[in-house]
Amino acid sequence: MLDIKFIRENFDLVAEGIRRKNSKVNLEEFRSLDAQRRQIISKSEEKKAELNKVSKEIGVFMKEKKPVDSLKSRGKELSTEIGSLDEELKKVETDLREVVLRIPNLPNKDIPTGDASHNKVVKEWGGPKTFDFQPKDHISLAQELGLLDFERGAKISGSGFMLYTGKGASLVRALMNLMLDLHTQSHGYTEVFTPFMVRRECMIGTGQLPNLEEDMYRSNADDLFLIPTAEVPITNMYREEILKETELPLYRTGYSACFRREAGSYGKDTKGLVRVHQFDKVELVKFVKPEDSYGELEKLLQNAEAVLQLLGLQYRVLMLASGDMSFAAAKCYDIELFAPGMNRWLEVSSCSNFEDFQARRANIRFKRKDGKTEFVHTLNGSGVAFPRLIVALLETYQQKDGSVMVPEPLRKYWRNYERIEK
């Protein structure tokens, strides 16, 4: 979240950032509550100063054996008034925090302004795949090769839940191991394996709550949430902690299943793997010093790209415009794979710099060598998400006879399969 003092002193800048993010937050509500809060604090401090004065006078009067009944009565009145002001302040601060939690992070000044139509392609890698036959989509390929059972997956859990079978199930495990080995052995990340359920304060810390609660799966009895991404538990590993400057940067990576209700997406991409409620992903998370975060974002992007280059898949990188970024991001790159069977681009990774937005919400700080304490900058990116990667793999490497060739780097992880056949 943004610092209250920063919002107050940079009101027009924050209002412009909210406009660029296409957010509907009422910033005037912040201004009103902030003014109330300061007014209550001022009154309370005046009452406390008077009470302190009365207490001292009571002591003097008692020593001089003067009557103190009126002073004690005034002291009780002041104590009652201070108590009422404290309760009023508590309510106003709760309301103010709720407003501040809904204010998005400010977009970096260098990114395009506008909606998704203003996203900028900044890189393309790999040429288009050519076929001497009409390529199939991944749905047909997966069913014919026995990799996915869409009907039984829906029977078990409903639409949007996938049942991988046979070689399809082992493909998920192969992709997980390939990515984790790449990121830990070549990119310097430490692997973690986190819980798949988190507390409400963790979801607030990374910015999913309160705005996106309807998109999350929740256990009402425990007020726990199924994670929408491993970003949430990995980032919150250091919630309420003060790290040492010498510990930074911290790189963490982890596999997880991810759960999203996609409440606002009914009717979109309901078939196949493009939009699902449960999917698998390897996540990359960084904790860095503020002055290093934008350089670290470029490295993070390269780490995610390395997976796709290793598998020989055509992709492009987009710098997202302000209105297409997530609530918490200051700058974001999307990586999109090309799926030739569907003839469309599919996002498989978002690499974001949150600056101190998440760290302020989760209270993740570090102490510099001179003793000064600051909020870290956090970054995360998918390294990468599995479903759309599988779409591109199947559709890119399909053969005329309906089989699918396996890219060489994946073979050692996928039981040394060279080709997947009917």
N, C-alpha and C positions, 0 to 999 in steps of 0.2 A: 504494500500500500504506500501511498504518498505520505510524507510527513505533514502533519497539520500546520505547522508553522510555515512550511514551504508553500502549501496551498494558500494560506492567508496572505503571504507576502508576494505570491506570484499568481494571483487570482485569474488575470486575463490569459496568462500563459497556459494555465491548467484548463481553462474554459476552451481555449483553442485546441489543446490536445484532445479533450473530450469530443469536440466537433470533428476532428480528424479521425478519431476512432469510431465515429458514427455511434456514439453512446448516448443513451437517453437520461443519464444522470442529471438530476436537478441540483446544480451547484449553488443556487440561491438558498436551498435548504441547509447546505453546509454553512453558508455565511450567517444565516439566522441562528443556527444552533451554536456556532462558534462564538457569536456575540453574546448569546445567553450564558454560555459557559464562563466566559471572561467576566461578565457582569456578576454572576453568582460567586465566583472566586473572589472578586473585589469586595463584595458585601461580606462574605465570610471572613476575609482577612481583617476587615474593619471591626466586625463583631468580636473576633478573637483578640484583637489589640485592646478593645475596650474591656473585655473580660479579664485580660491579663492585668490591666490597670486597676480594675475593681478588686481583683484578688490581692494585689499589693496594698491597696487602701484598707482592705479588711484586716490585713496583718498589722498595719500601722495603728489603726483604730483600736484593735484589741490590746495592743501594747499600752496604748494611752487610755485604756478603759473607757472608750467612747462607744455609743450604741452602733451596732453594725447590722441591725435587722434590715434596714432599707438597702444597704449594700448587698447583703446576702440575697435579698429578693431580686435585685437587679441582676446578680450573678446567675440566679436560676433562670431568669428570663432570657439572658444572653445565651446560656447553655442550650435552652430549648430552641431558640432561633438558629443557633449554629447547627444543631442537629437537623432541623428542618432544611436548612440550606445544603447540608451534606447529602441528604436524601434527594433533594432537587438536583444537585450537581451530579449525583450518581445516575439519575435517569437521563439527564441531558447528555452526559458523556456516553452512555450506552447508545442513545439515538445518534449521536455524532459519529461514533465508531461505525455504526451500521451504514451510515451514509458514506463515510470514508472507504469502507471495505468495498463499496460498489463503484468507486471511482477507478477507471482503468489506468494502467500505466501509460505514461506519455510516450507517444511514438518518437523515435529518433528523428531529428530534423532533416536528415539526409535521405529518408525513404520517401517514395512517391505518396502523394495525397490522393485519396479516392477509394473506390470499391475495388473488387477483384479485377475489373476490366483495366485497372491501372497498374496491375502487377507487371514487373519488368523481368524479362528473361535475361539473365546475366551470364549463363553458361550453357552449352550443349555438349554432350559427350556421346560418341558412338553414332554410327550411321544407321539409317533405316534398314530393316531386314526385308529382303526381297524374296518372294515365293513364286514358284512356277505352278502353284495350285491355289485354290481359294482357302485361306487359313481359317481354321475353326476358332471359336472362342473357348475360354477356359472351362466353361460349364460343360460343353460337349466333351472336351478332352478329358476332364477329370472324371466324368461319369464313364466314358468308354474305357479308361485305363484303370478304373476301380480305385481311384484316389480319394474320392469324396462320396458320401451318401447324403445328399441334400434332404431327401424325404424322411429318412430316419432321424436325422438331426432335428428337423422340425417336429417330428413326432415326440422326441424326447423333451425338447425345451421350447419349441415354438419357432416362428420365422426369425431368421437372423442368427441362428446358432448352427455351427458347422460340425459335422461328424466326419473326421478324417479316418480312412480305413487303409489297412495294408501298407503299401508303399507310401501312400499319402500321409499316414500317421508318422512313419519313420522320416519323411521329408521334413516335417515340423521340427523334429529332434535334430536332424542334420543341420538345418538352417540355424537353429539356436547355437549349436556347438561351433559351427563355422564362424559366426559373428562374435561370439564370446572369445574364442581363441584369437581372432584377428584384433579385437580391441584391447585385449589384455596383453598379448604378446608383441603387437606392433605399435600400439597407440598409447600405452602407458596407463591404462585404466585398471583399477582394482575391482574384481568381481564381487558382487553381493547378491544374496538371494533373500528377498524381503517377504513379509506377510502380504497377502493379497487383499486384506481388509485393513482399513485405517480409521482412526478417530476423526471426529468432525473438525477438530482444531488443525489436523494435518491437511484436510481439504481446504480449509480457510487459508492455511499457510502458503500453499502453492497457487491459490487463486481460483480454484474450481467453485468454491462456495464464497458468498451466498448466491451468486448469479445463476449458476448452472445446476442447482440441486435437482431440478426436474429431469436432467439428463443422466443422473446417477442412480445406480442400484444401491438400495439401503436396507440394512437390517434394523427395523424399527425398535425391536426389543433391546438392542445394545447400542443403538445410534452409531453403528459402524457402517462404513461405505466400502463396497467393492471398488478396487482401484480402477480408474479410467486409463491409467498409465503408471509404469514404475517410477516415473518422475516424482509422484507424490510421496511414496515411502522413502525413496532414496534421498530426496531433498530434505525430508523431515528427520532423517537420521541425526542431523545436527541442530534440530530445533532447540531453542533456549540454551545454546552453547556459545562459548567464546573460544575460537580457535587461535592458534599461534600463527604469526605471520610466516614463520618458517615452515608451517604445514601446507601452505598454499603454493601452487594450486593443488586442489584435491580433485582427482578424476575417479568417478565411480560408474560402473556399468552393471546392468542386471537384466535377466530375462524375467518376464512375467506374462501371465494372461491378463487381458485388459477388458473391462466391462463398461459398455456405454449404452444407455437406453435409446439414444438418438431420438429424443422426444419430438424434436422439431423437424424430423426428416422422413416422416411417414410418406410412403409412395415413391421414394427415391431409391433407385438401384436396389430393388428388393430381391433380385435374382443373383445368385453367384456370390463371389467373395468381395465385391467392391465395397459394400456397406453392411457390416455385420455387428451384432451386439456383443459378441465375445471374440477376441482375436489375440494373437501372440505377438510379442515384440521384444526386441532387445533395446534397452534405453541407455543413453549416455548422459551423464550429469556432471557438471563442473562447478566447483566453488573457487572463486579467484579473487585477486585484489582488484579494486575498481579500475585502476589505470591499465589493467591487462585485459579487461573483459572483451573488448571488440577484436583484439588480435586473437583471443581464444575462441571467439565465435567463428572466425575464418578457419581455424584448425578443426573445430568441431564439425563444420560442414565438410571438410576434407575427409575426416574420419568416417562420416556416413557415406560419402561418395565412394570411398574405397571398397565398400561391400559390393556396390553395383558394378564398379570397374572390374573387380575380381570375377564376377559372374558374367561379364561381357554383355551387359544390358544397356540399351539406349536410354539416356535420361537427359533431363534439362533441369536447371536451377532457376527458380524465380525469387526475386526480392519482392516480398509482399508489400502492397500498398497499405497505408494506415488503416483503412476501413476493413481490410481483410485479415488483419492480424488478430491473434488471440487477445483476450482481456489483459493478460499479464505481461505480454511481450513489448519490448521497446524496439526491437528489430528482429525480423524473422526471414529465413530462407526456407522455401519449400523445394523439395526434390520430387520430380515427377518422372515416373517410368512410362515408356510408351508400350502399350499393349496392342500388337498388330492385329490380333483376332477381333478385338473390339474397336480397333482403329481410334483409340483415344488415349490421352495422357491421364495417369493415375498418381495421385500423391502418395508417397511411401515414407516421407520423413519431413518433419518441420524442425529446423534448428534455430533456437531462439536465445537471445540475450534478454534477461529480465532486469538487468542492472541490480539495484538493491530492493526492487519491488517485493519479491518473495521473501528475501532475507529480513526485511522490516516487519512483514506480517508474521514470520516464523521466529523472529528474534535470533537470527544467526549472525554472529559478529566475529571479528578477529582483532587481536591486539597487536599493534605495530611495535617495532623494537623500541620506539621512543615512549611506549606506554599508552599511546592514544588508541582508543577503541572505536572501530568503525563497522558498518554493515558490510558483509561480503557481497560480491556480485554472483548471481547464480545463472547458469546456462543449462539448457538441455536440448537433446535431439534424439530422434528415433534412429537406431543404428542397425537395422531398420525394421519397420512393421512387416509381418509375414504375408497376410492375405493378398495384397496387391502385388507383392513381389512374386508370389506363387503364380498369380495371373500372368504376369509378364514372362516368367520363366517358361511356363507351359506354352504360351502363345508364341514366344520368340523361337523356341527350340523345337517346335513341332515339325514333323516330317510328313511327307506326302502319304505314307502308309498309315498315318495316325499315331505313330510312336512319337516319343519325345526324347531328344538327345539330352544328356546330362552334362553341363559344363564341367570341365576337368577339375577345377578347384573344389567343386562340391562332391566329387565322387568318393573321396576318401572318408567323407563324413556320412555319405548315403550308401553304405554297404558296397562301395565300388561299382555301383550301377553305372554303365555307360549309356544305356538306352532303356527307357521305360516303354514296354510294349503291352498290347492287349493281352 
